[in-house]
Amino acid sequence: MATAAQVLEASLKRILVQGADAELQADEFSDAIFSMNNYMLDLDAQGVKLGYTVVTSLSDEVTIPLGALRGAIANIAIEISPDYGGDISSGLVRAAESGLKTMQQLGIVLGETAFPSTLPRGSGNYDNSTNSRKYYGCTEEEILSETTGAIGVETGTQDEIDGS
């Protein structure tokens, strides 16, 4: 896991605010911590659930999957750039876009499709295994008793008019 200090230092270096030799003080990071919390909680509110917990100090662990760190660093760099007068390069923008896609893939879990009870089982919904689930809620007898024991042509259709 990365610490808040590591993520924020990497973000600040991406916008050329912090040089490799220069160290920023803890009080200089307070606005960056606030912005990082806001950005990550905004992602969570949008449905990108990465397991992020609010950071209060530089030594706190950033609780997101390691695969999401690149995207977090790049997007936080863009987020805090106006506060620090940083430069946003085209490479940083590409990294942020790519990283956001990765964070979305890691953090958005799609639920299983729920079929309505009125969906009939057709030839594409059946296999010869133990899966005999039907998607309609009524019994076969109820369906077959619709019109004289068989499903007939609806009243007023072209086939009925033609006598087919």
PyMOL commands that set and color helices and strands:
alter all, ss='L'
color gray80, all
select helices_A, chain A and resi 4-14+26-45+66-84+90-107+123-125+140-144+158-162
alter helices_A, ss='H'
color red, helices_A
select strands_A, chain A and resi 2-3+61-62
alter strands_A, ss='S'
color yellow, strands_A
deselect
rebuild
show_as cartoon
